[in-house]
Amino acid sequence: MLHAQQEKVIYDEADVPKFTLPDPLVAADGTKIESAQTWNEIRRPELLKLFEKDVYGKSPAAPDKLSFEVIETSDDALAGKARRRQVAIRLTDDPEGPVLNLLVYLPKTDQPVPTFMTLNFFGNASIQDDPAIQLPKSWLRNSTEKGVDDHKPTEKLRGASTSRWPVEMIVENGYGLATAYYGDIDPDFDDKFQNGIHPYFYEDGQTQPKPDQWGSIAAWAWGMSRALDYLQQDKEIDGSKVIAMGHSRLGKTALWAGATDPRFAAVISNNSGCGGAALSRRRFGESVKRINTSFPHWFCDNFTKYNHNEDACPVDQHELIALVAPRPCLVCSAEEDRWADPHGEFLSAHYASPVYELLGVEGLAIDEMPKVDQPVLSRLGYVVRPGKHDVLASDWQRYMQFADAHVMKKAE
Ligand code: GCU
C-alpha cells in the first residue's frame, strides 16, 4: 500500500472519481426540506451535528464570562489615519491560561464600523511594521523569511506579512480590521493536544479530545467567536457587521466559525481548499487522506474514517457553505492553486445555492465556473483570480466590494 505522501495527486478532471453528493435539502431520514422552517428546525441542526461529529469535532460552549483588557490604544495610528487598539482576551479562568491578543484598526469616525475579523499566521506584529504592536508570545513556526528563530519572534518579524494586510486601504474604505494570532488559541503542530486551549476543557482523567471532539481548526474557529464576543461589546464596532475572513487553513477556520456562530454577518474564505470550500469527494489536489496524514491535529479523529472513503462521509463541503446561509458568503480561489481545487471550491458554492434560494435570498448568480477575474459577487459569491495561493491587496478590494454590497448596506 502506498503511503499518503507517495500517492498520485489528482490534477486532471478526467481522473476525478464519479460521485454523488449528499443533498443539503434532504434530511437523514429522507424527508425533503421544502421550507425555511424545516431547514432551520431539522436540517440545519442535523448538518451541524454531522460536521461536528465527523469532520471538525465539537467545541465547548462559550465561557460564561470572558475577561477583556484593553492594553494599548492610539488615536494616531497609520500616520494619523486610523485608531489602533490592542486587547487581551483571557480564554479561561486560569491566570496562566491562553490569552488571545486582538489587534484592531479602526477608521476615524464616530460611527460603529463594520469589521473584518481574521486570524493571522505569524502574530499581530507581522501584519504591520509598528513598534507599538506586541510581539507574539505563543509558539511560532520557525521561518528565516518571517524572522522566527527557535519558535520565538525576532524584530525582523515586524511587518513581515504586510503584503497580505493592506490595513490603510481597509480603514480608508470605512472598515475596521480585527486580527489575532491563531497560535494564541492552539499552536499549529501535532502535540496530541497537550498545549493550547484543549486541556482546559478535558474532563477528569482525559488527556486528549475524544474522536468527535474539537481538533485545531474547531479550536481556532472557537477563538474567532471569542474575539467576536469582545467585538460585539466594543462601542466603536458594529457588532452586527463582523465578517469572518480567512486564508487557507484559516479559510477553513473562517467557514467553520461562520457555520457554528450565526453572529458572524458574513464569511469570506480565501483558497481554503480541502476541508474548507472544496468538495472532498472530488479528491482533486489535496485529499482527505493527505490532509489527515500531514495535519493529524486539524480535524477530529472521526474524519480519518473517510480517508480514501469520502463517499461514506454523511456530509460534503457544499453543506458547510449551506450552514452559512442565508448570510453572505464569498468563496475565493486562485487559478494556480490547484492543490486547493478551484473547481471543487466553485462546485461547493454551486451546490449550496439551493439552500440560499429556499431561504428566500439570492444564491450563486451563475451555473458555470467563471473565467479568471470575472468575480461573481452575488450574495453567495465566487471568484477565481490568476496567480498563486496567497492573499493580495487586490483580493481585499474584492472582499470590500462584496462587503459593500451585502454587509455595509444591509438594512439595519
Ligand atoms: C497546506 C495544506 C492546506 C492548507 C495550506 C495552508 O498546503 O495542505 O490544506 O490550506 O497548507 O494553510 O497554507
Boltz pocket constraint, residues with backbone or C-beta under 6 A from the ligand:
constraints:
  - pocket:
      binder: B
      contacts: [[A, 247], [A, 248], [A, 249], [A, 250], [A, 271], [A, 272], [A, 273], [A, 274], [A, 286], [A, 291], [A, 294], [A, 339]]
      max_distance: 6.0
